[in-house]
Amino acid sequence: MRRERWKKASEIVQSWSFRSAMDRLSILGAVWDEEMAPWARHWKLEGVRYGILLISPRSPAAALELRARGPGIVKALNKYFRTSWIKGIKTVGS
């Protein structure tokens, strides 16, 4: 007789949340390449922390352009997700 392991609701929610975050990151990676194609050589997506994209610009001019286009970039990327989880953009060491 095969015995199944019972799971607590908190375990199920926790595993779903982790998978959901991983799915978001993989989608973000693909969407970043598609949406930011013209600027991809000037900006590098380094990571995400608490909904803030961490982007490394290649030059001061690229950083200025990123700052100017920031709200539009956030809006363009959030349209690919069910909920808008990207809150903003922060530049990291260039």
C-alpha positions, 0 to 999 in steps of 0.5 A: 500500500502506497502512502502519500505525504500530507502537506500543510497549506503553508508549504504549498503556498511557499513552494508556489511563491518560489516557483512564481518568482522564478517564472517571473525572472525567466519571463523578465529575461526574455522580455528584456531582450525583446523590449530593450533590443535597441539599448541592449548594448548600453544597458545590462540587466543585473538583477531584481531586488524587491521589484526594483530592476538593477541595471548597469549602464555602460556610460554616463550618457546611457545612465541619463537615457535610462533615467529619462526612459525609466517610467516607460520601461517599467510600463512596457515590461509590466504589460507582460505580467498578470500583476504589475510587480516591477516598481522602478529602476535603479542604476548600479555601478557602471 
